Amino acid sequence: MEFQYSLRNFSKPFKRFIAAFVLVLGIGYFTGLLFVNQTESTSPGGVVENYNGNEDVAEVKVMKFKKGEREMLTIIHTHVLSLSFIFFLLGVLVWGTDIPVFWKSFLSIEPFLSVLTTFGGIYLIWLEIPYVSYLVILSGTLMTFSFIAGAFFVFKSLLKTPLKN
């Protein structure tokens, strides 16, 4: 038994509801990325410094200290849970688009792998394995591109006229 639905066939009011949800979801997601930029965690060294501090550097603009275990567990816990919900809901919507099944599968499964890789990598960085920062940046970037693509295809489907029976 296969569960199928098409976003394009929903009523206009329901399409507007979904569009509003995805728009606000995107604003929230990209606000989080602005925060990442504020912490200067967009380079491998910046990622390491954000979690392990920079007390050993003589002259810095902003002094940062190594995060405690409780803080790290809180960061990882809240991000993994919230991003899982975000990508689950977006993935359900992606399955209602007209794109090929391969891309539906990729855009609905890949973000979960990126969440685990990104936040697992952040924990490894905190455990003093700094070269994982490259993987964290790569997986975080892939997660963001998956979000953008998923949201784009959802919006594109919402703009299409319903199919006639």
C-alpha positions in Angstrom: 0.0 0.0 0.0 1.4 3.3 -1.0 0.5 6.6 0.6 0.3 9.4 -2.0 -0.8 13.0 -2.0 0.0 16.0 -4.0 0.4 19.5 -2.5 -0.8 21.0 -5.7 -4.3 19.4 -5.2 -4.9 21.0 -1.8 -7.3 23.9 -1.4 -6.0 27.4 -1.7 -6.5 28.2 2.0 -4.7 25.0 3.0 -1.9 25.8 0.5 -1.6 29.3 2.1 -1.3 27.7 5.6 1.5 25.4 4.4 3.3 28.3 2.7 3.1 30.4 5.9 4.5 27.4 7.9 7.4 26.9 5.5 8.1 30.6 5.3 8.2 31.0 9.1 10.2 27.7 9.4 12.8 29.2 6.9 13.0 32.5 8.9 13.7 30.5 12.0 16.3 28.3 10.3 18.1 31.2 8.7 18.0 33.2 12.0 19.9 30.2 13.5 22.5 30.5 10.7 22.9 34.2 11.5 23.7 33.2 15.0 26.3 30.8 13.8 27.8 33.6 11.8 27.8 35.8 14.9 29.8 33.2 16.8 32.4 33.2 14.0 31.8 29.4 13.6 32.0 29.6 9.8 35.6 28.4 9.5 37.2 25.3 10.9 39.2 27.3 13.5 36.2 29.3 14.4 34.2 26.1 15.1 36.9 24.7 17.3 37.3 28.0 19.1 33.5 28.3 19.7 33.4 25.0 21.7 37.0 24.7 23.1 37.7 28.4 23.8 40.6 30.6 23.0 42.1 31.2 26.5 45.5 30.1 25.2 45.7 32.9 22.6 47.4 36.1 23.8 45.4 38.7 21.9 41.8 38.0 20.8 38.8 40.3 20.1 36.5 38.2 22.2 37.6 35.8 24.9 35.9 32.4 24.8 36.1 29.6 27.3 35.8 25.9 26.7 32.1 24.9 27.1 31.3 22.6 30.0 29.9 19.1 29.6 26.4 20.1 30.7 26.3 23.0 28.2 27.5 20.7 25.4 24.9 18.1 26.1 22.2 20.8 26.2 23.3 22.3 22.9 23.4 18.8 21.2 20.2 17.7 22.8 18.1 20.7 21.8 19.5 21.0 18.3 19.2 17.3 17.4 15.6 17.2 18.7 14.4 20.5 17.1 16.2 19.9 13.8 14.7 16.4 13.6 11.2 17.8 13.9 12.0 20.6 11.4 13.3 18.1 8.8 10.5 15.5 9.5 7.8 18.1 8.8 9.6 19.5 5.8 10.2 15.9 4.6 6.5 15.1 4.8 5.8 18.1 2.6 8.6 17.2 0.2 6.8 13.8 -0.4 3.8 15.8 -1.7 5.8 17.4 -4.5 6.1 16.3 -8.1 9.9 15.7 -8.0 11.3 12.2 -8.7 11.3 9.7 -5.9 15.1 9.7 -5.7 15.1 13.4 -4.8 12.2 13.0 -2.4 14.2 10.3 -0.6 17.4 12.3 -0.6 15.8 15.5 0.6 13.9 13.8 3.3 16.6 11.5 4.6 19.9 13.4 4.1 19.1 16.1 6.6 18.9 13.5 9.4 22.3 12.2 8.5 23.7 15.8 8.4 22.2 16.5 11.9 23.9 13.5 13.4 27.2 14.2 11.6 27.1 17.9 12.5 26.3 17.6 16.1 28.3 14.3 16.6 31.2 16.1 15.1 30.7 19.1 17.4 30.9 16.7 20.3 34.1 15.2 18.9 35.6 18.7 18.5 34.8 19.3 22.2 36.6 16.1 23.0 39.7 17.7 21.4 39.5 16.2 17.9 39.7 19.5 16.0 40.1 18.2 12.4 36.5 17.0 12.6 35.6 20.7 12.1 35.9 20.3 8.4 33.3 17.6 8.4 31.0 19.7 10.6 31.1 22.6 8.1 30.6 20.2 5.2 27.6 18.5 6.8 26.1 21.7 8.1 26.4 23.2 4.6 24.7 20.1 3.0 22.0 20.3 5.7 21.3 23.9 4.7 21.2 23.1 1.0 18.8 20.3 1.6 16.6 22.7 3.6 16.7 25.3 0.8 15.9 22.7 -1.9 13.1 21.1 0.1 11.5 24.4 0.8 11.9 25.5 -2.8 10.2 22.4 -4.2 7.4 22.7 -1.6 6.7 26.3 -2.6 6.9 25.4 -6.3 4.3 22.7 -5.8 2.0 25.0 -3.8 2.0 27.4 -6.8 0.8 24.8 -9.3 -2.8 24.5 -10.3 -4.6 21.4 -9.1 -4.7 18.4 -11.5 -8.1 17.6 -12.9 -9.5 14.2 -12.0 
